[in-house]
């Protein structure tokens, strides 16, 4: 993973498949894969394996992936990750998700995000454009933010796509404005389908909701 991060300019459109579980406990801080100028635009298949004990101390765009654009991430488990950020876009999986990106069959457990900037979540800080999420499981995770837009799936979503078939269990979400169990603020054509939030503790100054604190024209179906 560190090799991909260090060589992202040459490898940003490559395809990767994880062949075994990865324990990152010996690495004091991981530099996220991709960034503003060169987001990850390839394919990353976890093959059902677990990346554990990921630690990130970052600024803007913090997560396993700093930014995803026109990418596919699938079949991945992330456990016991710690993300500490002092900037925009913070999450365990990806700080910012853009373009025609697909996230499927992803589980994040026992992980935490702490940030003082806007747009934070467990899966993504912010998602926009033609992004689709399907088969997401978030359990025993927390996001503690001093700013706006906090959610388990994403702090902010404005997509021409769907957030579907997601299960969110025992999460703690804390922020200022727009704090939602699934999404902090959902705008545009965002469709939230078959999403369940159970056992969540959600706190904020204003605009707090079990599913999506702010919805605009976004649609919500079969959510509880």
C-alpha positions as a Markdown table, in Angstrom:
| # | Residue | x | y | z |
|---|---|---|---|---|
| 1 | Unk | 0.0 | 0.0 | 0.0 |
| 2 | Unk | 2.8 | 2.4 | 0.8 |
| 3 | Unk | 4.4 | 1.6 | -2.5 |
| 4 | Unk | 1.2 | 2.6 | -4.3 |
| 5 | Unk | 1.0 | 5.8 | -2.3 |
| 6 | Unk | 4.6 | 6.7 | -3.1 |
| 7 | Unk | 4.2 | 6.0 | -6.8 |
| 8 | Unk | 0.7 | 7.2 | -7.4 |
| 9 | Unk | 1.6 | 9.4 | -10.4 |
| 10 | Unk | 2.6 | 6.2 | -12.4 |
| 11 | Unk | 0.0 | 3.9 | -10.8 |
| 12 | Unk | -3.1 | 5.9 | -10.4 |
| 13 | Unk | -5.0 | 4.0 | -13.2 |
| 14 | Unk | -3.7 | 0.6 | -12.4 |
| 15 | Unk | -5.7 | -2.4 | -11.1 |
| 16 | Unk | -4.9 | -4.0 | -7.7 |
| 17 | Unk | -6.1 | -7.2 | -6.0 |
| 18 | Unk | -5.4 | -7.9 | -2.3 |
| 19 | Unk | -4.1 | -11.4 | -1.8 |
| 20 | Unk | -4.0 | -11.6 | 2.0 |
| 21 | Unk | -4.9 | -9.6 | 5.1 |
| 22 | Unk | -2.7 | -6.6 | 5.7 |
| 23 | Unk | -1.8 | -5.5 | 9.3 |
| 24 | Unk | -0.5 | -1.9 | 9.3 |
| 25 | Unk | 0.2 | -1.6 | 13.0 |
| 26 | Unk | 3.9 | -1.2 | 12.6 |
| 27 | Unk | 3.4 | 1.9 | 10.4 |
| 28 | Unk | 3.1 | 5.0 | 12.6 |
| 29 | Unk | 1.3 | 7.1 | 9.9 |
| 30 | Unk | 0.2 | 6.2 | 6.4 |
| 31 | Unk | 0.2 | 8.7 | 3.5 |
| 32 | Unk | -3.1 | 8.4 | 1.7 |
| 33 | Unk | -3.2 | 7.1 | -1.8 |
| 34 | Unk | -3.9 | 9.8 | -4.4 |
| 35 | Unk | -4.5 | 13.5 | -4.0 |
| 36 | Unk | -5.9 | 16.6 | -5.5 |
| 37 | Unk | -3.8 | 16.6 | -8.6 |
| 38 | Unk | -3.6 | 12.8 | -9.0 |
| 39 | Unk | -6.6 | 11.0 | -7.6 |
| 40 | Unk | -6.7 | 7.2 | -7.7 |
| 41 | Unk | -8.6 | 6.3 | -10.9 |
| 42 | Unk | -8.0 | 2.5 | -11.1 |
| 43 | Unk | -9.5 | -0.6 | -9.6 |
| 44 | Unk | -8.9 | -1.9 | -6.1 |
| 45 | Unk | -10.4 | -5.3 | -5.2 |
| 46 | Unk | -9.9 | -6.4 | -1.6 |
| 47 | Unk | -11.0 | -10.0 | -2.3 |
| 48 | Unk | -12.7 | -10.1 | 1.1 |
| 49 | Unk | -9.4 | -9.4 | 2.9 |
| 50 | Unk | -8.9 | -7.0 | 5.9 |
| 51 | Unk | -6.7 | -4.0 | 6.2 |
| 52 | Unk | -6.2 | -3.5 | 9.9 |
| 53 | Unk | -4.7 | -0.9 | 12.2 |
| 54 | Unk | -4.4 | 1.8 | 9.6 |
| 55 | Unk | -3.2 | 5.1 | 11.1 |
| 56 | Unk | -3.4 | 8.4 | 9.3 |
| 57 | Unk | -2.3 | 11.9 | 10.6 |
| 58 | Unk | -3.2 | 14.2 | 7.7 |
| 59 | Unk | -4.5 | 17.6 | 6.6 |
| 60 | Unk | -7.0 | 17.8 | 3.8 |
| 61 | Unk | -8.2 | 14.7 | 2.0 |
| 62 | Unk | -7.4 | 12.1 | 4.6 |
| 63 | Unk | -8.2 | 8.4 | 4.3 |
| 64 | Unk | -6.9 | 5.2 | 2.8 |
| 65 | Unk | -7.5 | 7.0 | -0.5 |
| 66 | Unk | -7.1 | 10.8 | -0.4 |
| 67 | Unk | -9.3 | 11.1 | -3.5 |
| 68 | Unk | -11.1 | 8.7 | -5.9 |
| 69 | Unk | -12.2 | 9.7 | -9.4 |
| 70 | Unk | -13.5 | 7.3 | -12.0 |
| 71 | Unk | -12.4 | 4.4 | -9.8 |
| 72 | Unk | -13.7 | 1.1 | -8.4 |
| 73 | Unk | -13.2 | -0.1 | -4.9 |
| 74 | Unk | -14.8 | -3.4 | -3.9 |
| 75 | Unk | -14.8 | -6.4 | -1.5 |
| 76 | Unk | -12.7 | -4.7 | 1.2 |
| 77 | Unk | -12.8 | -4.8 | 5.0 |
| 78 | Unk | -11.1 | -2.1 | 7.0 |
| 79 | Unk | -10.8 | -2.7 | 10.8 |
| 80 | Unk | -9.4 | -0.6 | 13.7 |
| 81 | Unk | -8.4 | 2.4 | 11.6 |
| 82 | Unk | -7.6 | 5.8 | 13.2 |
| 83 | Unk | -7.8 | 9.0 | 11.1 |
| 84 | Unk | -6.7 | 12.3 | 12.6 |
| 85 | Unk | -7.0 | 15.2 | 10.2 |
| 86 | Unk | -6.7 | 19.0 | 10.3 |
| 87 | Unk | -8.4 | 19.9 | 7.1 |
| 88 | Unk | -11.3 | 19.3 | 4.7 |
| 89 | Unk | -12.5 | 15.8 | 3.5 |
| 90 | Unk | -11.7 | 13.2 | 6.1 |
| 91 | Unk | -12.8 | 9.5 | 6.2 |
| 92 | Unk | -11.5 | 6.0 | 6.7 |
| 93 | Unk | -11.9 | 4.9 | 3.1 |
| 94 | Unk | -11.7 | 8.1 | 1.0 |
| 95 | Unk | -11.5 | 11.8 | 1.8 |
| 96 | Unk | -13.2 | 12.8 | -1.5 |
| 97 | Unk | -15.0 | 10.7 | -4.1 |
| 98 | Unk | -15.6 | 12.1 | -7.6 |
| 99 | Unk | -16.5 | 11.2 | -11.1 |
| 100 | Unk | -17.9 | 7.8 | -12.2 |
| 101 | Unk | -16.8 | 5.9 | -9.1 |
| 102 | Unk | -18.2 | 2.7 | -7.7 |
| 103 | Unk | -17.9 | 1.5 | -4.1 |
| 104 | Unk | -19.3 | -1.9 | -3.4 |
| 105 | Unk | -19.2 | -4.6 | -0.7 |
| 106 | Unk | -17.1 | -2.6 | 1.7 |
| 107 | Unk | -17.0 | -3.0 | 5.5 |
| 108 | Unk | -15.5 | -0.7 | 8.1 |
| 109 | Unk | -15.4 | -1.7 | 11.7 |
| 110 | Unk | -14.0 | -0.4 | 15.0 |
| 111 | Unk | -12.6 | 2.7 | 13.4 |
| 112 | Unk | -12.5 | 6.4 | 14.2 |
| 113 | Unk | -12.2 | 9.7 | 12.5 |
| 114 | Unk | -11.3 | 13.0 | 14.3 |
| 115 | Unk | -11.1 | 16.2 | 12.4 |
| 116 | Unk | -11.5 | 20.0 | 12.7 |
| 117 | Unk | -12.5 | 20.5 | 9.1 |
| 118 | Unk | -15.8 | 20.2 | 7.1 |
| 119 | Unk | -16.9 | 17.1 | 5.2 |
| 120 | Unk | -16.1 | 14.0 | 7.3 |
| 121 | Unk | -17.5 | 10.4 | 7.4 |
| 122 | Unk | -16.6 | 6.8 | 7.8 |
| 123 | Unk | -16.7 | 5.8 | 4.2 |
| 124 | Unk | -16.2 | 9.2 | 2.5 |
| 125 | Unk | -15.9 | 12.8 | 3.5 |
| 126 | Unk | -17.7 | 14.0 | 0.4 |
| 127 | Unk | -19.1 | 12.4 | -2.7 |
| 128 | Unk | -20.2 | 14.1 | -6.0 |
| 129 | Unk | -20.8 | 13.4 | -9.7 |
| 130 | Unk | -21.9 | 9.9 | -10.8 |
| 131 | Unk | -20.9 | 8.0 | -7.7 |
| 132 | Unk | -22.7 | 4.8 | -6.6 |
| 133 | Unk | -22.3 | 2.9 | -3.3 |
| 134 | Unk | -23.8 | -0.6 | -2.7 |
| 135 | Unk | -23.4 | -3.2 | 0.0 |
| 136 | Unk | -21.8 | -1.0 | 2.7 |
| 137 | Unk | -21.5 | -2.1 | 6.3 |
| 138 | Unk | -20.3 | 0.3 | 9.0 |
| 139 | Unk | -20.1 | -0.9 | 12.6 |
| 140 | Unk | -18.7 | 0.3 | 15.9 |
| 141 | Unk | -17.2 | 3.4 | 14.3 |
| 142 | Unk | -17.0 | 7.1 | 15.3 |
| 143 | Unk | -16.6 | 10.5 | 13.7 |
| 144 | Unk | -15.8 | 13.4 | 15.9 |
| 145 | Unk | -15.7 | 16.7 | 14.0 |
| 146 | Unk | -15.6 | 20.3 | 15.1 |
| 147 | Unk | -17.2 | 21.4 | 11.8 |
| 148 | Unk | -20.2 | 20.8 | 9.5 |
| 149 | Unk | -21.3 | 17.9 | 7.3 |
| 150 | Unk | -20.8 | 14.6 | 9.1 |
| 151 | Unk | -22.3 | 11.1 | 8.2 |
| 152 | Unk | -21.4 | 7.5 | 8.3 |
| 153 | Unk | -21.6 | 7.0 | 4.6 |
| 154 | Unk | -20.6 | 10.6 | 3.7 |
| 155 | Unk | -20.6 | 14.0 | 5.2 |
| 156 | Unk | -21.8 | 15.5 | 2.0 |
| 157 | Unk | -23.4 | 13.9 | -1.1 |
| 158 | Unk | -24.5 | 15.5 | -4.3 |
| 159 | Unk | -24.5 | 12.7 | -6.9 |
| 160 | Unk | -26.3 | 11.4 | -9.9 |
| 161 | Unk | -26.4 | 7.9 | -8.4 |
| 162 | Unk | -27.4 | 5.9 | -5.4 |
| 163 | Unk | -26.3 | 5.0 | -1.9 |
| 164 | Unk | -28.0 | 1.6 | -1.6 |
| 165 | Unk | -28.1 | -1.4 | 0.7 |
| 166 | Unk | -26.1 | 0.0 | 3.5 |
| 167 | Unk | -26.1 | -1.2 | 7.2 |
| 168 | Unk | -24.9 | 1.2 | 9.9 |
| 169 | Unk | -24.7 | -0.2 | 13.4 |
| 170 | Unk | -23.5 | 1.4 | 16.7 |
| 171 | Unk | -21.9 | 4.5 | 15.4 |
| 172 | Unk | -21.1 | 7.7 | 17.2 |
| 173 | Unk | -21.3 | 10.9 | 15.1 |
| 174 | Unk | -20.5 | 14.3 | 16.4 |
| 175 | Unk | -20.3 | 17.6 | 14.5 |
| 176 | Unk | -21.7 | 21.1 | 14.3 |
| 177 | Unk | -24.4 | 21.5 | 11.6 |
| 178 | Unk | -25.7 | 18.8 | 9.2 |
| 179 | Unk | -24.9 | 15.6 | 11.1 |
| 180 | Unk | -26.8 | 12.5 | 9.8 |
| 181 | Unk | -26.7 | 8.8 | 10.5 |
| 182 | Unk | -26.1 | 8.0 | 6.8 |
| 183 | Unk | -25.3 | 11.4 | 5.2 |
| 184 | Unk | -24.9 | 14.9 | 6.7 |
| 185 | Unk | -26.2 | 16.8 | 3.7 |
| 186 | Unk | -27.7 | 15.1 | 0.6 |
| 187 | Unk | -28.4 | 17.3 | -2.4 |
| 188 | Unk | -29.0 | 17.0 | -6.1 |
| 189 | Unk | -30.3 | 13.7 | -7.5 |
| 190 | Unk | -28.8 | 11.7 | -4.6 |
| 191 | Unk | -30.9 | 8.5 | -4.0 |
| 192 | Unk | -30.7 | 6.9 | -0.6 |
| 193 | Unk | -32.2 | 3.4 | -0.8 |
| 194 | Unk | -32.5 | 0.5 | 1.7 |
| 195 | Unk | -30.2 | 2.0 | 4.3 |
| 196 | Unk | -30.6 | 1.1 | 8.0 |
| 197 | Unk | -29.1 | 3.0 | 11.0 |
| 198 | Unk | -29.3 | 1.1 | 14.3 |
| 199 | Unk | -27.9 | 2.1 | 17.7 |
| 200 | Unk | -26.4 | 5.4 | 16.6 |
| 201 | Unk | -25.5 | 8.3 | 18.8 |
| 202 | Unk | -25.8 | 11.4 | 16.7 |
| 203 | Unk | -25.0 | 14.9 | 18.1 |
| 204 | Unk | -24.8 | 18.3 | 16.5 |
| 205 | Unk | -25.6 | 22.0 | 17.0 |
| 206 | Unk | -28.3 | 22.0 | 14.4 |
| 207 | Unk | -29.7 | 20.0 | 11.5 |
| 208 | Unk | -29.3 | 16.5 | 13.0 |
| 209 | Unk | -31.1 | 13.4 | 11.6 |
| 210 | Unk | -31.0 | 9.6 | 11.8 |
| 211 | Unk | -30.6 | 9.3 | 8.0 |
| 212 | Unk | -29.8 | 12.6 | 6.3 |
| 213 | Unk | -29.8 | 15.9 | 8.2 |
| 214 | Unk | -30.3 | 18.0 | 5.0 |
| 215 | Unk | -32.0 | 16.5 | 1.9 |
| 216 | Unk | -32.6 | 19.2 | -0.7 |
| 217 | Unk | -34.1 | 17.4 | -3.7 |
| 218 | Unk | -32.5 | 14.1 | -2.7 |
| 219 | Unk | -34.7 | 11.0 | -2.4 |
| 220 | Unk | -34.9 | 8.5 | 0.5 |
| 221 | Unk | -36.6 | 5.1 | 0.2 |
| 222 | Unk | -36.7 | 2.1 | 2.5 |
| 223 | Unk | -34.6 | 3.8 | 5.1 |
| 224 | Unk | -34.9 | 3.4 | 8.8 |
